Amino acid sequence: MPIPYGTYRYEIWRTGALTAVEETFVAPGLLRGARRSPEGGNLHAVEAALAADGAIMRIVLRYQRGMFKRDAVYDAVEETLRGSVSAMAGRNEVIAKLGRFRELDADLVLCRALIIARTRARGQRRFTGRVAVIDPNTLVAASYKQTYSQVDETGLRWRREARMGESETIELEADGRIARIRDDWGGEARLAEFAPAEPR
């Protein structure tokens, strides 16, 4: 189990104001989540098929802002992420390079949790490599070099260095759930609620 199975609810804050609520469900082989603005005008929805080790194999995304909608679907095929983005103006093919560990971030908190869980499972305190990142607004995937590093001896505080000048501190619960993410510009994601999945 890469991270605890169940339903997560995160509140996204920026400089003291609630900007979005993210609700995500993870189970064996499946991650499904959506982030909405408080007034309901913006939606970023994700459904992903997971391998046994938590790697994302296929991902379907949807973006909506008012009447405008955009959809995308990607498959992790060998060393590349291949897919297409569809909107009112048509359909565009997109290819992004995957790194050695085939990490993918669709801009949900649980995507970060999966990357850290997979890094810890390999016995690493630090991961530097290529991550395929999907922009939540355009749904276009691009590949970036990122670093995840453990910053204390408990293994519950991590630092993520994304693109140049972008970094955030990630605080974990003992079971691997992300409790809080804080970036350098006053942004914060807080775990507001977690309901474990019913045992089968």
Secondary structure, 3 states (H helix, E strand, C coil): CCCCCEEEEEEEEECCEEEEEEEEEEECCEEEEEEECCCCCEEEEEEEEECCCCCEEEEEEEEEECCEEEEEEEEEECCEEEEEEEECCEEEEEEEECCCCCEEECCCHHHHHHHHHHHHHCCCCEEEEEEEEECCCCCCEEEEEEEEEECCCCCCEEEEECCCCCEEEEEECCCCCEEEEEECCCEEEEEEEEEECCCC
